[in-house]
């Protein structure tokens, strides 16, 4: 087991440099001129999290303006932190597995659990989510999640065929299998296909890691490309790719809403959960308003906005949010299985043991997985 130590800024810089060189997903930087009297909240997050559909209501009510810097993939988040001086950001929206790195490096503040409806969270795991707590203290608040599995074009692949990751090797998909260009989702799925589900597809010894690399390399003849955030959407929408590794409804849900013949399933080998959270940056001078926004995101109204987010949808994490979603947008609730009794209810999938939380490698380093990803893409 690798001894996990806090990242220094130098380590952030090294990891960020690797990420910038390895990943094809460029950071998307969006700046909007803030009104003179408005307080600017500088946010580092995934694309869409600070767009008007998510923040305009809060901005108007609190006289603030979000100034986002967007990234795609946790390694690019580390790169953004490395490339900007301390004090640049007030709020970080990140994946749970990378939140732990922020906490260990003392880059984010402790949060008061009593400020949030912890008892209303829909699963016991959400109340003490791995990576969000340290020494019994909360530092990062879960706000949304989703499941990764097999994403496919329904005109080319049936739901039954998609119920195993082996479909990616189907001869009819040769040259039409794409990758979202980030190592953790793909390698996690390859690990599940190899049977690494206990304790985690990300906690594997060197023999299992070698087998994951071998299995992944065997997929290379099927692969038609590696895509950034926008390219992933476009290649599925226009039929350039007929199946995609490493994604789920966070991509196909948007395309389905627009009428594209695509969908995602959690296959029989299990799925991987992405889990996103908010943290307050320790060097921020706007902590009170930032904490107020985090409270807003976990409210029923904020949870509905998250579920409907134009950038990419996510599941509600609270009972109140899910109930309001069923009231105001029953079609989206039903489409995503967020209905009591639905066999694809995402909370039920977790409870049934079919979902594994995405993590950073436990017995290898992020650099190890990044290096192999670069080797795979260039093979």
C-alpha positions, 0 to 999 in steps of 0.5 A: 500500500502506497503511503499517502502524504500531503502534496506540497506545492512543488508536487502539485506543479509536477503533477500538473505538468504531467497532466498538461502533457498527457491529457488532451482535455484543455482547460476552458477558461471563462471570464465575465465582466462583473458589475462594479458593485458585485463581489466576485467569487473566483471558482475553479470547477468543471464546465457548467458549474458556474453558468447562468442556469446554475448561479444566476439566481444566487448572483441576483439575490446576493449581489455577487458574480461568479468568475469561473476557471473551468477544467476537465479531469482531476489532473487538470484541476491539479494543474490549474492550482499549480499554475496559479498563485495562492489566493487565486480561487475562493471556491473549488468544485472537485471530484471526491478523490481529488478533494482528499489531496486538497485537504491533506495539503491544507488548501481548504477550510474545515466546514461545520456539518451543522450548516448542512442537512446531513440527515437528509442525504440519501445514503449513509455513505454520503454522510461520511463520504470518503475523501471529504473528511479528515480526523472526524472533521468535514472539509468538502461537501458532497453536492452531486454524483453520477455513474459511469458505465457503458455509453453507446449508440442505440442504433448500433448496440442493444441495451443487452449487448451494452450490459458488459464492458466486453462490448467494446471489443465487438468487431462491429465497433472497430474504430468506433470506440472512443475514450474520454481522455482521462485515465481514472475512468477508463482504467477503473472500468478495465479493472472492474472487467478484470474482476477487481471489485474488492476492495476497489478497482483502484486498490490493486496490487502490481500483478493486477495492475499489469493485467489491467494494462494488458487488457487496456492495450488489447482494446487499442485496435477498436479505438477511434479517438481520445476526446476532451469534454466537448469532443466527447459530446460531439463524437457521440452526437454525430455518430463518429463514435458508437461507444464510449469508455469512461463516461455515463449519463453525464454525457449521454443524458444531455444528448438524449434530451436533444434527441440523439439515439444514445444511452448509458447503462451500469453493466453487470461488472459494476459501475463507477461513481463520480462524486463532486463536492465544494470546498472553501479555499483557505486563502479566500477573503470571501468565505462567508458568501462562499459558504452561503453558496454551498448551503444553497447548492445543497438546498432542494432548489439548488439540488434541482438545478444540479440535476437539470444542469445544462453542462451535464446532469447529476443525481440529487444527493438529498431526499428534499432535492429528489422530491422537488425534482419529481415535483417540478421535472418528473420526466427527468426524474424518471429518465434518470431512475430517481424515482422510488422503486425504479430498478435503476434508482442510483441509490439502490444501485449503490446499496446493491453493491453494483457501484464502486466509488472512483478513487486515486490509485491506492497501490500505485501513484497518479503518475504511474497511471498517467504514464501508462495512459500516455503509453496507451494513447501512443501505442 
